Amino acid sequence: MSTSTRILTLRLKEGWWRQIQQGLKSAELRLNTPFFRKQLIGREYDEIHLWLGYPPKTDTTKRMRFAWRGVADLPQVIHPHFGPQPVDLLAIDLSAPIEIPKAEQQSLL
């Protein structure tokens, strides 16, 4: 029986991606909608891959990897990205970065 790595892949705009890369943002926020609840709540992943846009799969300079540490409910948050009214959010924990091994980087070239 083969076990494959369960990966949550998210594509981000450059501003949010750079904030995470620089350590300024420790959680990725998503609106608490049926779509994202189905994708995140009650699911288990091994890793989260955050991509800067839609680069070629071999361009690992535009990918960050994190160990899955779960998701938290954030009720009634006011956040500039989501407008002036309070919204319910889901916060994906990004506290456990995974370094991309050099061998893996070279094998993708």
Secondary structure, DSSP 8 states (H G I E B T S, - for coil): ------EEEEEE-HHHHHHHHTTS--EEEEE--HHHHHHHTT---SEEEEEESS--TT-GGGEEEEE---EEEEEEEEEGGGEEEEEEEEEEE---EE---HHHHHHT-
